[in-house]
Amino acid sequence: MTGARRRIVITGGTSGIGLELVRRLSGRHDILVAGRREDADALPVLPDGVRYVHAPLTDPEAATQAIAEAILKAGWVKLDNLVLNAGTGFAVDGGIETAGQIRDTLAVNLTASALLARALFPWLDKAGGTLTFVGSVAYKGQGLFPAYAASKAGLHGLARALRAEWAGRVAVQVVHPGPTRTEMHQKAGHDPGRLRTIFIPAYSMAAMLEGVIAARRSPVTLSFGRYWTGGAAWSGRL
Ligand SMILES: NC(=O)c1ccc[n+]([C@@H]2O[C@H](COP(=O)([O-])OP(=O)(O)OC[C@H]3O[C@@H](n4cnc5c(N)ncnc54)[C@H](OP(=O)(O)O)[C@@H]3O)[C@@H](O)[C@H]2O)c1
């Protein structure tokens, strides 16, 4: 299938790693981005020809319905790739997030991912497609972001379970990026300081992510080792 035009849904494609992935893929493939922004704020940042659906994942059921309806409206009867990249988190010192922060983190990162996987399975199944969960190296547990770490650990388990359940029909993978230079830390209320300068550029992370999606392997960690050995340059293409 490499080289063939694909139909791809990407969540969280309006900034950071997701936007860089959209930029890489949009000329060669048909892309539907789902995001939390209103159309007027999202469309100007997206490349021409990319479809957009407003689907805030803090309400996972409503967002899943909106995304399914957008796929139907586009006339897509099958889906080659679903990239569940949207993510959120809140930095807290010396404890755990508030109830609202925990609820939003789990809703966006985990519940919405499970509901979207379930709802879009029939489209992926028709294409023999690939479902990609974007996790984090934080899934092993990390101070400052306890609920975020828990949500990413949940994605890891969900991906392993679905990979077994859907083997031979839909390839399921979880990909764990390492520290990447995006606005995510600022949005989470965390300043990584000078460390930020060594974080992996978002366009390089997107290049490595595209290669892993094409290879359909799981689980995969995309961190400094791969980046420093030229991983963004030798990654494969979808
Ligand atoms: N940056 C890192 O160091 C790092 C490391 C490991 C894993 N990751 C993971 O990589 C993925 C992409 O993150 P990023 O670094 O590219 O951060 P980012 O630039 O903040 O991108 C996150 C995306 O998710 C969207 N989003 C956030 N809350 C949402 C909601 N309630 N409903 C719908 N969409 C929502 C954001 O929308 P807006 O554009 O409107 O903000 C944005 O498009 C995330 O899953 C993150 O956990 C990042």
The ligand as an SDF file (V2000), in Angstrom:
LIG
                    3D

 48 52  0  0  0  0  0  0  0  0999 V2000
    5.6930   17.4100   23.4380 N   0  0  0  0  0  0  0  0  0  0  0  0
    6.1730   16.3740   24.1290 C   0  0  0  0  0  0  0  0  0  0  0  0
    7.2310   16.4800   24.7850 O   0  0  0  0  0  0  0  0  0  0  0  0
    5.4630   15.0480   24.1090 C   0  0  0  0  0  0  0  0  0  0  0  0
    6.1350   13.9560   24.6740 C   0  0  0  0  0  0  0  0  0  0  0  0
    5.4890   12.7200   24.6770 C   0  0  0  0  0  0  0  0  0  0  0  0
    4.2290   12.5830   24.1330 C   0  0  0  0  0  0  0  0  0  0  0  0
    3.5950   13.6580   23.5960 N   0  0  0  0  0  0  0  0  0  0  0  0
    2.2670   13.4360   23.0330 C   0  0  0  0  0  0  0  0  0  0  0  0
    2.2310   13.8460   21.6850 O   0  0  0  0  0  0  0  0  0  0  0  0
    0.8900   14.2230   21.3390 C   0  0  0  0  0  0  0  0  0  0  0  0
    0.9350   15.5840   20.6560 C   0  0  0  0  0  0  0  0  0  0  0  0
    1.3890   16.5340   21.6140 O   0  0  0  0  0  0  0  0  0  0  0  0
    2.2130   17.8420   21.2020 P   0  0  0  0  0  0  0  0  0  0  0  0
    3.4840   17.8220   21.9350 O   0  0  0  0  0  0  0  0  0  0  0  0
    2.2090   18.0100   19.7370 O   0  0  0  0  0  0  0  0  0  0  0  0
    1.3380   18.9730   21.9350 O   0  0  0  0  0  0  0  0  0  0  0  0
    0.3540   20.0940   21.3450 P   0  0  0  0  0  0  0  0  0  0  0  0
    1.0770   20.9450   20.3650 O   0  0  0  0  0  0  0  0  0  0  0  0
   -0.2620   20.7400   22.5150 O   0  0  0  0  0  0  0  0  0  0  0  0
   -0.7090   19.2200   20.5430 O   0  0  0  0  0  0  0  0  0  0  0  0
   -1.7590   18.5670   21.2140 C   0  0  0  0  0  0  0  0  0  0  0  0
   -2.9630   18.5760   20.3030 C   0  0  0  0  0  0  0  0  0  0  0  0
   -4.0790   18.0430   21.0150 O   0  0  0  0  0  0  0  0  0  0  0  0
   -5.1560   18.9880   20.9200 C   0  0  0  0  0  0  0  0  0  0  0  0
   -6.0360   18.9260   22.0690 N   0  0  0  0  0  0  0  0  0  0  0  0
   -5.7360   19.2490   23.3550 C   0  0  0  0  0  0  0  0  0  0  0  0
   -6.8330   19.1420   24.1150 N   0  0  0  0  0  0  0  0  0  0  0  0
   -7.8380   18.7530   23.2900 C   0  0  0  0  0  0  0  0  0  0  0  0
   -9.2250   18.5090   23.4700 C   0  0  0  0  0  0  0  0  0  0  0  0
   -9.8160   18.6800   24.6560 N   0  0  0  0  0  0  0  0  0  0  0  0
   -9.9560   18.1330   22.3970 N   0  0  0  0  0  0  0  0  0  0  0  0
   -9.3880   17.9830   21.1860 C   0  0  0  0  0  0  0  0  0  0  0  0
   -8.0870   18.2210   20.9530 N   0  0  0  0  0  0  0  0  0  0  0  0
   -7.3240   18.6000   21.9940 C   0  0  0  0  0  0  0  0  0  0  0  0
   -4.4720   20.3520   20.8160 C   0  0  0  0  0  0  0  0  0  0  0  0
   -5.3260   21.3550   20.3020 O   0  0  0  0  0  0  0  0  0  0  0  0
   -4.8190   22.8990   20.1520 P   0  0  0  0  0  0  0  0  0  0  0  0
   -3.9520   22.9290   18.9150 O   0  0  0  0  0  0  0  0  0  0  0  0
   -6.0730   23.6630   20.0080 O   0  0  0  0  0  0  0  0  0  0  0  0
   -4.0520   23.2200   21.4140 O   0  0  0  0  0  0  0  0  0  0  0  0
   -3.3240   20.0070   19.8750 C   0  0  0  0  0  0  0  0  0  0  0  0
   -3.7600   20.0090   18.5450 O   0  0  0  0  0  0  0  0  0  0  0  0
    0.0970   14.2180   22.6450 C   0  0  0  0  0  0  0  0  0  0  0  0
   -0.6540   13.0290   22.7370 O   0  0  0  0  0  0  0  0  0  0  0  0
    1.1720   14.2540   23.7080 C   0  0  0  0  0  0  0  0  0  0  0  0
    0.7450   13.6700   24.9140 O   0  0  0  0  0  0  0  0  0  0  0  0
    4.2020   14.8980   23.5620 C   0  0  0  0  0  0  0  0  0  0  0  0
  1  2  1  0
  2  3  2  0
  2  4  1  0
  4  5  1  0
  4 48  2  0
  5  6  2  0
  6  7  1  0
  7  8  2  0
  8  9  1  0
  8 48  1  0
  9 10  1  0
  9 46  1  0
 10 11  1  0
 11 12  1  0
 11 44  1  0
 12 13  1  0
 13 14  1  0
 14 15  2  0
 14 16  1  0
 14 17  1  0
 17 18  1  0
 18 19  2  0
 18 20  1  0
 18 21  1  0
 21 22  1  0
 22 23  1  0
 23 24  1  0
 23 42  1  0
 24 25  1  0
 25 26  1  0
 25 36  1  0
 26 27  1  0
 26 35  1  0
 27 28  2  0
 28 29  1  0
 29 30  1  0
 29 35  2  0
 30 31  1  0
 30 32  2  0
 32 33  1  0
 33 34  2  0
 34 35  1  0
 36 37  1  0
 36 42  1  0
 37 38  1  0
 38 39  2  0
 38 40  1  0
 38 41  1  0
 42 43  1  0
 44 45  1  0
 44 46  1  0
 46 47  1  0
M  CHG  2   8   1  16  -1
M  END
$$$$
